[in-house]
Amino acid sequence: MSRGGEMVYIPDDSDFSSFRDQCESLEGWHCRYNKAGVTVWSQGQEESCTVQKIKTRISCKDVPAETLYDVLHDTSYRKKWDSNMIETYDIGRLTVNADVGYYSWKCPSPLKNRDFVTLRSWLPLGNDYMIINYSVKHPKYPPRKDFVRAVSLQTGYLIKANGDGACILYYLTQVDPRGSLPKWVVNRVSQFVAPKAMKKIYKAGLKYPEWKRRHDPEYKPWVFPEQNTLPSVSLAELSVQHADSLENIDETGLPEEHLSTSDHEA
């Protein structure tokens, strides 16, 4: 997502507009899954390529767009519903609507776990909301030995109000997992992992208002920037995370029958 591939920058209106167009357009996308209100598409790359662009969509009844927007921002609540997450925290703020953060997640066994450092930006547009990110390097958060550092080329959410108290959620991601993955993993993401993750976000949205009433209900720094106590980060401290500078592991020989049946999400 970074312009020219070299400069770290904070996304502007044109970037958000482009992201929204990708979410809403069907041109060039191939439907991989369509059941129970969840649709998954993939785009462009050969199936053997692990750097796939995947888009998912779910209709969320009884969850207003602003509620789902809060769910996706609230790192304290994420620990309650994202069983795939190992750790997440905010590193620092860049502007009132951009920050840098860390996220690590459990990959399906026997794959190695992955982690990211990303620049995240968000934009409320009336009743609709967008959150987008891409990978950056921060000198104080280098790759760790216990994780494979993956690269988000572009990842984000579009939340669209859909009538009274309902919304439609799009999730679009293009990630380089830094590994030569077996084909069954790529297929499994679109057929199983992505749909399950979307349903989990929807359920989290249904439960969030009651949870938030009991957990610092007035605290929403993503809505009220004056509440943000994160240290400031300068763009000059950051650089673009290029995939080719990271470890690349070969996991193509891992057999599908050894895949853990535990509860993993995207």
Secondary structure, DSSP 4 states (H G I P E B T S, - for coil): --GGGT------HHHHHHHHHHHH--TTEEEEEEETTEEEEEESS-TT-S--EEEEEEEETT--HHHHHHHHH-HHHHHHH-TTEEEEEEEEEEETTEEEEEEEEPPSTTSPPEEEEEEEEEEEETTEEEEEEEEEE-TTS---TTSEE-EEEEEEEEEEE-STT-EEEEEEEEEE-SEE--HHHHHHIIIIIHHHHHHHHHHHHHHHHHHHHTS-TT--TTT-GGG--PPB--GGG-EE--GGGS--EE-TT--GGG---S----
